[in-house]
Amino acid sequence: MQWALSILTVVAYATLPLGSASYEQHLASTLLVGLGYAALAVVGFPYVQRRGRAFAVAYVCVQLPLGFVLFALSGAAIGAVLLLVVLVSQSVLLLPLAGAAAVAAAIPLIHVRMDWPAGLREGLGTLAVTAFTVVVTELLVREQRARAELADANERLREYAAQAERWATTQERNRLARDIHDGLGHHLTVVQMLLQAARAVIRTADEDRLDSMLAKAQDQSKQALAEVRRSVAALREPRTAPLVNAVRALAGEASEAGVPTALDVLGDAREVPVDVEESLFRAAQEGLTNIRKHADASAAAVVLDYSDADVVRLEVRDDGHGLPEDHALLTAGDGADGSGAAGGDDTASRDGAVVGRGGFGLVGLRERVNGLGGRVRVDSAAGRGVTLTVEVPG
């Protein structure tokens, strides 16, 4: 807009010598005053626009009477009127809208020296031109402002989109890490336990038992490979087996690996959302894997409780040696009762994830369950095993 006003100023100055057929023109004075007016309009206006309101008011107070003088010297030349119209546009850019309107209303007074019928006619015509200039300039200013705001909003949206992409990438990375740990780690643990048991009976000449163990280890290896492929492809293939059957299969695997595990289902099993079922399955998987790896237990039990209509509770417990004291207190979250204490001198309990001996699985489990509005609790009493409890709305 500044360039357009500068060009209009130069064109208006070039038309000043044309004068008017009705009035006498003082050519030299017109060109000299017009040159000063045009110089201020082209060079001074950008400077004033960068300064404060006081400079803007001073600029208008100088240009307005100078334009009146130029109009009189030019013999009411159309170029002088155009220069005053430029001042109206500049006033919209420099002053509040009310100030610009006052400038537009004052300019028709250049015709007061004419005979009143002609002066009134010319004044009304000039007023229409200046009012139109105010409206058009204000609309252009608002459009430019809207464009700038839109560009700023688009930039913020791009920043938000980039943040959302980074967040989604982090979430997906964490999800894949949990899947690899919960799935692949579980199957490899079972394979390890089966191979260890197979080595123990390899010299007993019990070929059927040995073959059964190796066949199950092979099956677990296949499942581990499937888990890897699924995680790498970032796909979560839904399990077709109901949750009770899937947990029963996990208990069977644990029993085959050397830790007799019982499953107890309380209440009537019901359908729950897929993400809730997946979290409960992973919780059972993680609990049983930790029992086989760390608990040195002689027996384990899994409870799947549907008694509460709004919550599904999973409990995995063992009779092993429990968590060492230096590991049991490394927790995240508050106590289930709000205090953080489980209630026994030799008991460590938290409504969170126990981070011990690597512990990533329970951290990932806590992330899963917290995302569903549930909670995780680990109770460990020295010499009396560990109980993992997961409650999820569903």
C-alpha positions in Angstrom: 0.0 0.0 0.0 2.9 2.4 0.7 4.2 1.9 -2.8 0.8 2.5 -4.3 0.4 5.8 -2.3 3.9 6.9 -3.4 3.0 6.3 -7.1 -0.3 8.1 -6.7 1.6 11.0 -5.2 4.0 11.3 -8.1 1.2 11.1 -10.6 -0.8 13.7 -8.8 2.2 16.1 -8.7 2.7 15.6 -12.4 -0.9 16.8 -13.1 -0.6 20.0 -11.0 0.5 22.2 -14.0 -2.8 21.3 -15.7 -4.6 23.7 -13.3 -8.3 24.5 -13.8 -10.1 26.3 -16.5 -12.0 28.4 -13.9 -9.2 29.7 -11.7 -5.9 31.3 -12.1 -2.8 29.2 -11.3 0.5 30.4 -9.9 2.7 27.8 -11.6 6.0 28.3 -10.0 4.6 28.5 -6.5 2.4 25.5 -7.2 5.3 23.3 -8.3 7.5 24.4 -5.4 4.9 23.8 -2.7 3.7 20.7 -4.5 7.3 19.4 -4.5 7.6 19.9 -0.7 4.2 18.2 -0.2 5.1 15.3 -2.4 8.5 14.9 -0.8 6.9 14.7 2.7 4.3 12.2 1.4 6.9 9.9 -0.2 9.8 10.2 2.1 8.4 11.5 5.4 5.4 9.2 5.7 7.4 5.9 6.0 9.5 7.6 8.7 6.5 8.9 10.6 4.8 5.5 10.3 7.6 3.9 12.3 7.4 6.5 15.0 4.8 7.2 17.7 1.3 8.8 17.6 2.7 12.3 18.2 4.7 12.2 15.0 1.7 11.0 13.1 -0.5 13.9 14.4 2.3 16.4 13.6 2.6 15.0 10.1 -1.1 15.4 9.4 -1.2 18.9 10.9 1.6 20.0 8.5 0.3 18.3 5.4 -3.4 19.3 5.7 -2.9 23.1 5.6 -0.1 22.7 3.1 -2.6 20.9 0.9 -5.1 23.7 1.3 -2.4 26.2 0.2 -1.4 24.0 -2.7 -5.1 23.8 -3.8 -5.4 27.6 -3.8 -2.1 28.1 -5.7 -2.8 25.5 -8.3 -6.2 27.1 -9.2 -8.2 24.1 -7.9 -6.2 21.7 -9.9 -7.3 18.0 -9.8 -3.8 17.1 -8.9 -4.1 19.0 -5.6 -7.3 17.2 -4.8 -5.5 13.9 -5.5 -2.7 14.8 -3.1 -5.2 15.5 -0.4 -6.9 12.1 -1.1 -3.5 10.5 -0.5 -3.3 12.3 2.8 -6.7 10.7 3.8 -5.3 7.2 3.1 -2.2 8.0 5.0 -4.4 9.3 7.9 -6.1 5.9 8.1 -2.7 4.2 8.4 -1.4 6.7 11.0 -4.4 7.7 13.1 -7.4 6.0 14.8 -10.4 5.7 12.5 -12.1 8.7 14.1 -9.0 10.9 13.4 -8.9 9.8 9.8 -12.7 10.5 9.4 -12.1 14.0 10.8 -9.4 14.6 8.2 -11.7 13.4 5.4 -14.5 15.7 6.7 -12.1 18.7 6.8 -10.8 18.4 3.2 -14.1 19.5 1.5 -13.6 22.9 3.2 -11.1 23.8 0.4 -14.2 24.8 -1.6 -15.5 27.4 0.9 -14.2 30.4 -1.2 -16.4 29.3 -4.1 -19.9 30.6 -4.7 -22.1 28.7 -2.4 -24.0 26.6 -5.0 -20.8 25.6 -6.8 -18.9 25.3 -3.5 -21.6 23.1 -2.0 -21.7 20.9 -5.1 -17.9 20.5 -5.2 -17.7 20.1 -1.4 -20.2 17.2 -1.4 -18.4 15.6 -4.3 -15.0 15.9 -2.5 -16.6 14.6 0.7 -17.9 11.5 -1.1 -14.4 10.9 -2.5 -12.7 11.3 0.8 -15.3 9.1 2.6 -14.9 6.4 0.0 -11.1 6.7 0.4 -11.4 6.1 4.2 -13.7 3.1 3.7 -11.5 1.5 1.0 -8.2 2.1 2.9 -9.7 0.8 6.2 -10.9 -2.4 4.4 -7.4 -2.9 2.9 -5.8 -2.4 6.3 -8.1 -4.9 7.8 -7.4 -7.4 5.0 -3.7 -7.0 5.5 -4.1 -7.4 9.2 -6.3 -10.5 8.7 -3.7 -11.9 6.3 -0.9 -11.4 8.9 -3.0 -13.0 11.6 -3.8 -15.9 9.3 -0.1 -16.3 8.5 0.7 -16.2 12.2 -2.0 -18.8 12.9 -0.8 -21.0 10.1 2.7 -20.8 11.6 1.4 -21.7 15.0 -0.5 -24.6 13.5 2.6 -25.9 11.8 4.4 -25.7 15.1 1.6 -27.5 16.9 1.5 -30.1 14.1 5.3 -30.6 14.5 4.9 -31.0 18.2 2.0 -33.4 17.8 4.1 -35.4 15.3 7.0 -35.6 17.8 4.6 -36.6 20.6 3.0 -39.2 18.4 6.5 -40.5 17.4 7.4 -40.7 21.1 4.2 -42.5 22.0 4.6 -45.0 19.1 8.3 -45.6 20.1 7.2 -46.3 23.7 4.4 -48.5 22.5 6.8 -50.5 20.3 9.2 -50.8 23.2 6.4 -52.1 25.5 5.3 -54.5 22.8 8.8 -55.9 22.3 9.4 -56.2 26.0 6.0 -57.6 26.9 5.7 -60.0 23.9 9.2 -60.9 22.8 10.6 -60.8 26.3 7.9 -63.2 27.6 8.3 -65.7 24.8 12.1 -65.7 25.1 11.8 -66.2 28.9 9.6 -69.3 28.3 12.0 -70.6 25.7 14.9 -70.2 28.2 13.0 -72.0 31.0 12.0 -74.8 28.7 15.5 -75.3 27.4 16.9 -75.2 30.9 14.3 -77.9 31.9 15.2 -79.9 28.8 18.9 -79.9 29.7 18.0 -81.1 33.1 16.2 -84.2 31.7 18.4 -84.8 28.7 20.3 -87.6 30.5 17.2 -89.3 31.9 16.4 -91.0 28.6 12.9 -89.7 28.8 12.7 -88.9 25.2 9.0 -88.1 25.1 9.3 -85.5 27.8 12.4 -84.0 26.2 10.7 -83.9 22.8 7.6 -82.2 24.3 9.8 -79.5 25.9 11.7 -78.9 22.7 8.5 -78.7 20.7 7.0 -76.1 23.1 10.3 -74.2 23.0 10.1 -74.2 19.2 6.5 -73.0 19.3 7.5 -70.2 21.7 10.2 -69.2 19.3 7.7 -69.0 16.4 5.5 -66.8 18.6 8.4 -64.6 19.5 9.2 -64.2 15.8 5.6 -63.2 15.1 5.8 -60.6 17.9 8.9 -59.1 16.4 7.3 -58.9 13.0 4.2 -57.3 14.4 6.2 -54.7 16.4 8.4 -53.8 13.5 5.4 -53.3 11.3 3.9 -51.2 14.1 0.7 -53.2 13.9 -1.4 -54.4 16.8 -3.1 -57.5 15.7 -6.0 -58.3 17.9 -5.9 -61.6 19.7 -8.8 -63.9 18.7 -8.9 -65.8 22.0 -11.0 -64.4 24.8 -9.1 -62.9 27.7 -9.9 -65.8 30.1 -8.6 -68.4 27.5 -5.5 -66.2 26.8 -4.6 -65.9 30.5 -5.3 -69.6 31.0 -2.8 -70.3 28.2 -0.2 -68.1 30.0 -0.8 -70.0 33.2 -0.3 -73.3 31.3 3.0 -72.0 29.8 4.2 -71.0 33.3 3.3 -74.5 34.6 5.1 -76.2 31.8 8.2 -74.0 32.4 8.4 -75.3 36.0 6.2 -73.0 38.1 2.8 -74.6 38.7 0.2 -71.8 38.2 -3.5 -71.8 39.0 -6.1 -69.6 37.4 -9.2 -68.4 39.3 -11.9 -66.5 37.5 -14.3 -64.6 39.8 -17.7 -63.4 38.6 -19.0 -63.8 35.1 -16.5 -63.0 32.4 -17.7 -60.2 30.1 -16.5 -58.4 27.0 -14.4 -55.4 27.7 -12.7 -52.9 25.3 -9.8 -54.2 23.3 -7.3 -51.9 24.9 -8.4 -53.0 28.4 -8.2 -56.6 27.4 -4.8 -56.1 25.9 -3.5 -54.3 29.1 -4.8 -57.1 31.4 -3.2 -59.7 29.2 0.1 -57.9 29.2 -0.1 -57.5 32.9 -0.6 -61.2 33.4 2.2 -61.9 30.9 4.6 -59.5 32.7 3.8 -60.9 36.1 4.3 -64.5 35.2 7.5 -63.7 33.3 8.9 -61.9 36.3 8.0 -64.9 38.5 9.8 -67.3 36.3 12.9 -65.0 36.0 13.3 -63.7 39.5 10.9 -65.1 42.1 12.4 -68.6 42.7 8.8 -69.6 43.4 7.3 -73.0 43.8 3.8 -72.0 42.8 1.9 -69.0 41.4 -1.7 -68.0 41.1 -3.6 -65.7 38.8 -7.0 -64.2 39.7 -9.2 -62.6 37.1 -12.0 -60.8 38.9 -15.2 -59.6 37.1 -17.2 -59.1 40.3 -17.2 -55.3 40.1 -19.5 -54.1 37.3 -17.2 -51.2 36.5 -13.7 -52.6 37.0 -11.8 -55.7 36.0 -9.1 -56.7 38.5 -6.2 -58.9 37.7 -4.0 -60.4 40.4 -0.7 -62.3 39.9 1.0 -63.6 43.1 3.7 -66.1 43.9 5.3 -67.7 47.0 8.8 -66.7 46.2 11.4 -64.8 48.1 9.8 -61.4 47.4 11.5 -58.2 46.2 14.8 -57.2 47.8 14.4 -54.1 50.0 16.8 -52.0 47.8 14.6 -52.8 44.8 11.1 -52.7 46.3 11.2 -49.0 47.3 12.2 -47.8 43.8 8.6 -46.9 42.8 6.7 -44.4 40.8 3.4 -43.0 42.0 1.6 -42.6 45.3 0.3 -45.2 47.7 -3.0 -46.8 46.9 -4.5 -45.4 50.0 -3.0 -42.0 49.4 -0.2 -42.4 51.9 2.2 -44.5 50.0 2.5 -47.2 52.7 1.3 -50.7 52.6 1.0 -51.1 56.3 3.8 -53.6 57.3 7.3 -53.0 58.5 8.8 -55.4 56.1 6.3 -54.6 53.3 6.9 -52.3 50.4 3.8 -51.3 48.4 3.1 -48.5 45.9 0.3 -47.7 43.5 2.8 -47.5 40.7 5.5 -49.4 39.0 8.3 -51.2 40.8 11.6 -50.5 39.0 13.9 -53.3 39.9 16.3 -55.7 38.1 15.8 -53.8 34.8 12.1 -53.2 35.6 11.1 -51.8 32.2 8.2 -54.2 31.9 6.4 -52.8 35.0 7.1 -49.2 33.9 5.6 -50.0 30.5 2.7 -51.7 32.3 2.1 -48.7 34.4 2.0 -46.5 31.3 -0.6 -48.8 29.7 -2.8 -48.9 32.7 -2.6 -45.2 33.6 -3.6 -44.4 30.0 -6.8 -46.3 30.6 -7.6 -44.6 34.0 -6.6 -47.7 36.0 -3.9 -48.4 38.5 -1.1 -50.8 39.3 -0.1 -52.0 42.8 2.8 -54.2 43.7 3.0 -55.7 47.3 6.0 -57.5 48.4 6.7 -59.0 51.8 10.2 -60.4 52.4 10.1 -64.1 52.1 6.4 -64.2 51.3 6.4 -63.5 47.6 5.1 -60.7 45.4 1.5 -59.7 44.5 0.9 -57.7 41.4 -2.6 -56.2 41.2 -4.0 -54.3 38.2 -7.4 -52.6 38.1 -8.8 -51.2 34.9 -12.2 -49.7 34.2 -14.1 -51.9 31.9 
